[in-house]
Amino acid sequence: MGTPVRDPEILKEKGIPEDCEIVAPIIVGYPTDIPVASERHDPVIVKVV
């Protein structure tokens, strides 16, 4: 279970009654910019058994 949303401004904006709480928000959508993929490196073999 995630951390409940406790910001009173968000609860008021969304019309959530005071005796209720948001416990599992789900974010949907996609970013406006796709970040550049990080550089990949070959694995470092430490020990062969």
N, C-alpha and C positions, 0 to 999 in steps of 0.2 A: 504494500500500500504506500502511496506517495505522501508527500507533505500536503496537508490541507491548505487551500487558498484562504488566507485570512484578511486580505486587503479589503477594507470596507468599501473603498471606491469601486473596486471590481465587482463586488457582490451587489452594490447598489446599481451599477451600470447594467448588469445582467438581469436585474430584477429578482435576485435570489432572496427569499424571506430570511429574516434574522435568525430564525430557529433552524435553518438548514445550512449546510456547508458543502463546498466543492471539494471532493476527495480524490478524484482521478481525472484531471483535465487531459484531454487528448488534442494534440496540435495537428491540424491537417493543412495541406497546401504544399507549396514548393518555393524555394528561394528565388529571388529575382536575379541573383548572380550565382553561377556555379563556381565554387572555389577550384583553384588549380590543384590537381592531385599531387600529393607529396611524393618526393623522390624515393624510389625503392632501392634497397641495397641488398646485395647477396648476403645470405645467412653466414654468420661466423660460427664455424665448427670448433667447439672448445675441446671436446674429447670424444674419441671413438672407442666404444667398449666392445 
